[in-house]
Amino acid sequence: MTGSGKTGLGIIYLEEALRARIPALILDPKGDMTNLLLTFPDLEPTDFLPWIDEAEAKRAGSTRDELAAQTAELWRSGLES
C-alpha cells in the first residue's frame, strides 16, 4: 500500500549493506533509490546548476543561473521550515 514505508525500509537495508561492503544490485523502476544520489550539501546555486534545463529557465523568464539560485533558496527555506 502507498505510504506504508517500503521505500524507507529499502533505503535502510541498502545503507546497511553498503556500510558492510556487501555488493548490491538495485532494481528500481520508480527511481526512488537513484534520487538518493542527488545531494546538495551546501545548497549553493552552483550545486543545482547542472540540473537546471535551459528551456525550463526560459519558460520561467530567467536564466539558468537565476533559476539555480531560486531553486537553492527554495530548498534552503524548505529544509529550514
C-alpha positions as CSV (number, residue, x, y, z in Angstrom):
1,M,0.0,0.0,0.0
2,T,1.2,3.5,-0.7
3,G,2.8,5.2,2.3
4,S,3.5,2.1,4.2
5,G,7.2,2.6,4.3
6,K,8.5,0.2,1.7
7,T,10.9,2.7,0.2
8,G,12.2,3.8,3.6
9,L,12.8,0.2,4.6
10,G,14.6,-0.4,1.3
11,I,16.8,2.6,1.9
12,I,17.8,1.4,5.3
13,Y,18.6,-2.1,4.0
14,L,20.7,-0.5,1.2
15,E,22.6,1.8,3.5
16,E,23.4,-1.1,5.9
17,A,24.5,-3.3,3.1
18,L,26.8,-0.6,1.7
19,R,28.3,0.1,5.2
20,A,29.0,-3.6,5.5
21,R,30.6,-3.6,2.0
22,I,28.0,-6.1,0.7
23,P,27.6,-5.7,-3.0
24,A,24.1,-4.8,-4.1
25,L,22.2,-5.0,-7.3
26,I,19.3,-2.5,-7.1
27,L,16.4,-2.7,-9.5
28,D,14.4,0.5,-9.1
29,P,11.7,1.0,-11.7
30,K,10.3,4.1,-10.0
31,G,13.7,5.9,-9.5
32,D,13.3,6.3,-5.7
33,M,16.8,5.0,-5.0
34,T,18.6,6.9,-7.7
35,N,17.2,10.1,-6.2
36,L,19.4,9.5,-3.2
37,L,22.4,10.4,-5.3
38,L,21.0,14.0,-5.6
39,T,22.8,15.6,-2.7
40,F,23.4,19.3,-2.3
41,P,25.3,19.6,1.0
42,D,26.0,23.3,0.7
43,L,22.7,24.2,-1.0
44,E,24.7,26.6,-3.3
45,P,23.2,27.6,-6.7
46,T,26.2,26.1,-8.4
47,D,25.2,22.7,-6.9
48,F,21.9,22.9,-8.7
49,L,23.1,24.4,-12.0
50,P,23.9,21.0,-13.7
51,W,20.3,20.0,-13.1
52,I,18.7,23.2,-14.5
53,D,17.3,22.9,-18.0
54,E,17.8,26.0,-20.3
55,A,14.3,25.6,-21.7
56,E,12.8,25.4,-18.2
57,A,14.6,28.6,-17.2
58,K,13.3,30.4,-20.3
59,R,9.8,29.3,-19.5
60,A,10.3,30.8,-16.1
61,G,11.5,34.0,-17.6
62,S,15.0,33.7,-16.1
63,T,18.5,32.5,-16.9
64,R,19.9,29.1,-15.8
65,D,21.9,30.9,-13.1
66,E,18.9,32.8,-11.7
67,L,16.8,29.6,-11.7
68,A,19.6,27.7,-9.9
69,A,19.7,30.5,-7.3
70,Q,15.9,30.4,-6.9
71,T,16.0,26.6,-6.6
72,A,18.7,26.7,-4.0
73,E,16.8,29.2,-1.9
74,L,13.6,27.2,-2.2
75,W,15.4,24.1,-0.9
76,R,17.1,26.0,1.9
77,S,13.9,27.6,3.1
78,G,12.0,24.3,2.8
79,L,14.6,22.5,4.8
80,E,14.7,25.2,7.5
81,S,11.0,25.2,7.9
